[in-house]
Amino acid sequence: MANQLKAILVGCGTISKVWLDAIKDIPQLKIVGLVDLREEAAHARAEEYDLRDVLIETETEMALQHLHPEIVFDCTVPEAHKEVTLTALRYGCHVLGEKPMASSLEDAREMVAAAQASGKLYAIVQNRRYEPHVRALQHFLRSGAIGPVTTLHSDFYIGAHFGGFREHMHHVLLLDMAIHTFDVARVLAGADPLRVYCYEWNPAGSWYDHGASAVAIFEMAGGIIYTYRGSWCAEGLNTAWEGEWRIIGQVGSVIWDGANDLRAQVVAASGGLFSRLNDVPVPECEPSNKVAGHAGIIREFVECVQTGNIPETVCTDNIKSLVMVFGAIESAETRQVATIQAG
């Protein structure tokens, strides 16, 4: 196909399958190289996805020198994101990477600065952003149906046996998973974080080495309070991957089970001990090209590379969710309220 964008994918572990499944349905893209420290992993992905004639490399820079792609997809572990991203930007590539952006806030800020200096796009796969119920809920809240939002609560409880690097990560819940929930909280609140208090622990019987459970209270701009409760080692009665939500406004509330149950009530008449409440529907969003999962983010990124537009999950926005993670980690380590400074 003419005018296809050339891309290399770095990191051929388990998550790369999700990316390649999405990419095969995007005709504007052509994967020309696969990079992995383990050459056999890259060869296996090439064979699995019938990627004939792709260059297999163990070093990102070597692949960039040979192929000169427009785009680099970073599917590596968090500790490698900085090196891959800075190298790709230095070679004039646009970059779309896995979350979290980096394994430290200092690295993330350096990466954002490098992207801004390069004039290239750098964005993060924050794949809950386009989940249809998240979008419906966002539009419902913006409509003012329950009045100005004052409080958001989310619960995330899943017993996930990943094996591999996650089971040895420090702050595994906060760093590996909570950013999804925190990012949705920002979207729904329409506000950015100011301060946080977080308590983190590893419950008895946990199969993780560190920090599989946490609770956090965030103060957001505009006086909005957001609370998070979560665990990676909660067996039984698991929540959805999107968590369970209750959002309170000045004249009503809405709950979402993270799946298909989305309900709201608003005040019909006040006075007396309890207000009279009416059930109100939460309308579905109009169909758009922003679809859930990796596919929606990757497709939007490719379109932005072609048009010069800015993707919703651009690094300058995503770092505002990442600072929630590192603010929570700082608070958990110091047992003090942490002030959050974005950018």
Number of C-alpha atoms within 10 A of each C-alpha: 8 6 9 13 18 17 23 25 25 26 24 26 15 11 13 20 15 13 20 18 13 17 18 14 11 15 11 17 19 20 24 20 26 27 26 21 15 14 15 13 18 26 19 12 18 20 10 10 12 10 16 11 10 17 18 20 20 18 16 24 17 12 21 22 10 10 16 16 22 20 28 27 25 29 27 22 17 18 14 15 24 19 14 23 27 19 16 26 23 15 16 20 25 25 26 26 25 22 25 26 30 25 19 17 18 10 16 23 18 15 23 24 14 17 25 15 10 17 12 20 24 29 28 26 26 26 21 22 24 22 18 20 23 21 21 18 23 18 17 20 23 16 11 14 22 22 16 17 24 17 19 22 18 23 22 25 21 19 17 15 12 11 10 8 10 18 19 14 16 16 26 21 24 28 25 17 19 24 23 24 24 24 25 24 26 17 17 20 25 16 15 23 26 19 20 27 22 24 19 23 14 18 15 7 7 17 18 25 14 19 26 25 24 23 18 20 18 26 20 22 14 14 12 20 19 22 19 21 19 24 28 26 23 18 11 9 9 16 18 14 16 20 22 20 18 17 23 21 19 15 18 22 23 24 19 20 17 20 15 9 10 18 16 21 20 20 16 12 11 11 7 7 6 9 13 13 15 13 14 14 13 18 12 13 15 8 8 8 9 17 18 18 18 22 23 20 26 24 20 20 28 20 15 15 18 12 9 12 13 15 21 18 21 19 28 21 17 24 24 19 28 29 24 30 28 21 26 33 25 19 21 23 13 13 14 14 17 21 19 22 13 19 18
